[in-house]
Amino acid sequence: MVETADIIVVGGGCIGASIALHLAERKAGKILLLEKKELANGASGKGIGIIRTHYTHPILAELAHQSLQRYHQFPERYGGYDAGFHACGYYILVGEADVETLHQVVQQHQSMNINIDLVKLQHVQEKVPHLNLTNVAAAAYEPDSGYGSPPQTTRAFAKRAADLGVEVRTQTPVLDIMVDSEGIEGVVTPTGKIATRTVIDCVGPWARKFTEQLGLEFPVTPVVEHVVVVERPSEFAQIHPVVSDLVNLCYMRSDAEQPLTRIGNSDPKYHPQFSLKDADDFKGQLFENITEELHKKLLHRFPILEEGKVVDTYSGIWGVTPDYQPIIDKLEHLPGLYCAVGFSGHGYKLSPIIGELMSQYVLGATNDLVNQLKLFRFGRFQENNLVKSPISYSQAKGLR
Ligand SMILES: Cc1cc2nc3c(=O)[nH]c(=O)nc-3n(C[C@H](O)[C@H](O)[C@H](O)COP(=O)(O)OP(=O)(O)OC[C@H]3O[C@@H](n4cnc5c(N)ncnc54)[C@H](O)[C@@H]3O)c2cc1C
């Protein structure tokens, strides 16, 4: 007899695990979360984990704000499990060209009750004396923001989902999707077919490949994202706030438990060079020169780290769309297929609220926030109507 399920979530990253959990909270029936390898095998395994609200698009800012609140109450909200969240604060540094934009974004966010303020450079210097503010013209600060651990959060969502009855199956790739005249009929795994009328595609950077046999072209490119980790010297051992450097186009954060600072790239010019044809081609490779450049940028902002040792360089992949925004939708031409993929650099911070909204959407609930998800519809690429912020920073594109 063929196994059946009410809903199958494919992909055990933070997005799929969060959606499965929230569906279980809503008692959506028999739910399977199928992951081809281990949980957090993709982007969620290597993410640097910054959680902030600073987005120029008000809908993204609102989603990030909602998620941030959930990170603050993570164990209470999600069955006692921990996301590794630290509210160490978040600085945004901009150059002369972006001062006006920063002012506009801060004003917009304050009108949305987001806790952010413009701060004088002298104040930043007092708070983080080792930060070099040369070429910075203005700064803002989010005291409630910080970072968490994406793999730990993914596992926390999955454990909570399992507590609520979800069957979490790792080492279970979905090899094929079966369709009949009504739409989705089921999925094929190495251990057999599973019949279902609802599949939620959360395969992240694998999105293009996953539905290619159905003739569904997801414009999601797997892009390699690099991280350099430096040990801080003893005179700078204390945790420092996250720094988003929109002048040098990079982001930096410290670890709470050890004196390490991590830096990643936010310069979109590199993304075409670092893209892969297939997410399966990702083997942890490092592209030439980028880790050296990130290290230089880190030393520019924190000259004291000249004394620190590079203790690690690594990479992960993320699934990038042409406007750097996710694709969240119900695929009308294939009834029963939903997707939440292509989160680019935003997926971790957004995962709690996306799980919640997506579970409502799939179960037919509507409210203001669920309706806002239309911004991320699949059809925007065919309509040539990409997500565009009313205001934008000079160089950071959709990443901010
Ligand atoms: C270095 C780096 C830094 C980042 N920094 C941040 C940050 O500071 N803040 C932030 O918010 N985001 C950040 N991101 C982005 C964030 O990590 C991603 O947006 C997020 O993890 C996406 O989660 P996901 O669940 O959509 O995809 P993934 O985590 O990639 O999960 C997809 C899963 O699907 C599985 N899968 C694929 N095909 C199949 C199949 N056929 N059957 C079953 N399973 C399948 C994969 O194995 C994988 O586990 C960063 C990413 C990287 C790499």
The ligand as a MOL file (V3000), in Angstrom:
LIG
                    3D

  0  0  0     0  0            999 V3000
M  V30 BEGIN CTAB
M  V30 COUNTS 53 58 0 0 0
M  V30 BEGIN ATOM
M  V30 1 C 27.7000 32.4940 4.3840 0
M  V30 2 C 26.2510 32.8610 4.5090 0
M  V30 3 C 25.8800 33.9370 5.2970 0
M  V30 4 C 24.5260 34.2610 5.4570 0
M  V30 5 N 24.1980 35.2700 6.3290 0
M  V30 6 C 22.8700 35.4870 6.5930 0
M  V30 7 C 22.5170 36.4060 7.6110 0
M  V30 8 O 23.3830 37.0140 8.2390 0
M  V30 9 N 21.1930 36.5790 7.8820 0
M  V30 10 C 20.2130 35.9190 7.1710 0
M  V30 11 O 19.0310 36.1410 7.4260 0
M  V30 12 N 20.5380 35.0570 6.1920 0
M  V30 13 C 21.8370 34.8350 5.9000 0
M  V30 14 N 22.1850 33.9300 4.9290 0
M  V30 15 C 21.1240 33.3620 4.0980 0
M  V30 16 C 20.3630 32.2750 4.8220 0
M  V30 17 O 21.2720 31.3530 5.3850 0
M  V30 18 C 19.4210 31.6060 3.8090 0
M  V30 19 O 18.5730 32.5590 3.2100 0
M  V30 20 C 18.5580 30.5420 4.5010 0
M  V30 21 O 19.3470 29.6510 5.2430 0
M  V30 22 C 17.7460 29.8020 3.4500 0
M  V30 23 O 17.1290 28.6960 4.0710 0
M  V30 24 P 16.3290 27.6530 3.2110 0
M  V30 25 O 15.6870 26.7290 4.1710 0
M  V30 26 O 15.4760 28.3820 2.2180 0
M  V30 27 O 17.4110 26.9170 2.3080 0
M  V30 28 P 18.5400 25.8520 2.7080 0
M  V30 29 O 19.0510 26.0640 4.0590 0
M  V30 30 O 19.5280 25.8270 1.5950 0
M  V30 31 O 17.7320 24.4810 2.7510 0
M  V30 32 C 17.3190 23.8100 1.5850 0
M  V30 33 C 17.3740 22.3310 1.9280 0
M  V30 34 O 16.7190 21.6030 0.8920 0
M  V30 35 C 17.3740 20.3430 0.7850 0
M  V30 36 N 17.0200 19.7470 -0.5030 0
M  V30 37 C 17.3700 20.1930 -1.7410 0
M  V30 38 N 16.8380 19.4040 -2.6910 0
M  V30 39 C 16.1200 18.4460 -2.0410 0
M  V30 40 C 15.3400 17.3290 -2.4840 0
M  V30 41 N 15.1890 17.0560 -3.7840 0
M  V30 42 N 14.7630 16.5400 -1.5400 0
M  V30 43 C 14.9070 16.7980 -0.2100 0
M  V30 44 N 15.6500 17.8500 0.2520 0
M  V30 45 C 16.2300 18.6580 -0.6530 0
M  V30 46 C 18.8480 20.7010 0.9310 0
M  V30 47 O 19.6230 19.5890 1.2730 0
M  V30 48 C 18.7910 21.7850 2.0220 0
M  V30 49 O 19.0050 21.2410 3.3100 0
M  V30 50 C 23.5250 33.5480 4.7530 0
M  V30 51 C 23.9000 32.4650 3.9550 0
M  V30 52 C 25.2470 32.1130 3.8370 0
M  V30 53 C 25.6100 30.9360 2.9920 0
M  V30 END ATOM
M  V30 BEGIN BOND
M  V30 1 1 1 2
M  V30 2 1 2 3
M  V30 3 2 2 52
M  V30 4 2 3 4
M  V30 5 1 4 5
M  V30 6 1 4 50
M  V30 7 2 5 6
M  V30 8 1 6 7
M  V30 9 1 6 13
M  V30 10 2 7 8
M  V30 11 1 7 9
M  V30 12 1 9 10
M  V30 13 2 10 11
M  V30 14 1 10 12
M  V30 15 2 12 13
M  V30 16 1 13 14
M  V30 17 1 14 15
M  V30 18 1 14 50
M  V30 19 1 15 16
M  V30 20 1 16 17
M  V30 21 1 16 18
M  V30 22 1 18 19
M  V30 23 1 18 20
M  V30 24 1 20 21
M  V30 25 1 20 22
M  V30 26 1 22 23
M  V30 27 1 23 24
M  V30 28 2 24 25
M  V30 29 1 24 26
M  V30 30 1 24 27
M  V30 31 1 27 28
M  V30 32 2 28 29
M  V30 33 1 28 30
M  V30 34 1 28 31
M  V30 35 1 31 32
M  V30 36 1 32 33
M  V30 37 1 33 34
M  V30 38 1 33 48
M  V30 39 1 34 35
M  V30 40 1 35 36
M  V30 41 1 35 46
M  V30 42 1 36 37
M  V30 43 1 36 45
M  V30 44 2 37 38
M  V30 45 1 38 39
M  V30 46 1 39 40
M  V30 47 2 39 45
M  V30 48 1 40 41
M  V30 49 2 40 42
M  V30 50 1 42 43
M  V30 51 2 43 44
M  V30 52 1 44 45
M  V30 53 1 46 47
M  V30 54 1 46 48
M  V30 55 1 48 49
M  V30 56 2 50 51
M  V30 57 1 51 52
M  V30 58 1 52 53
M  V30 END BOND
M  V30 END CTAB
M  END
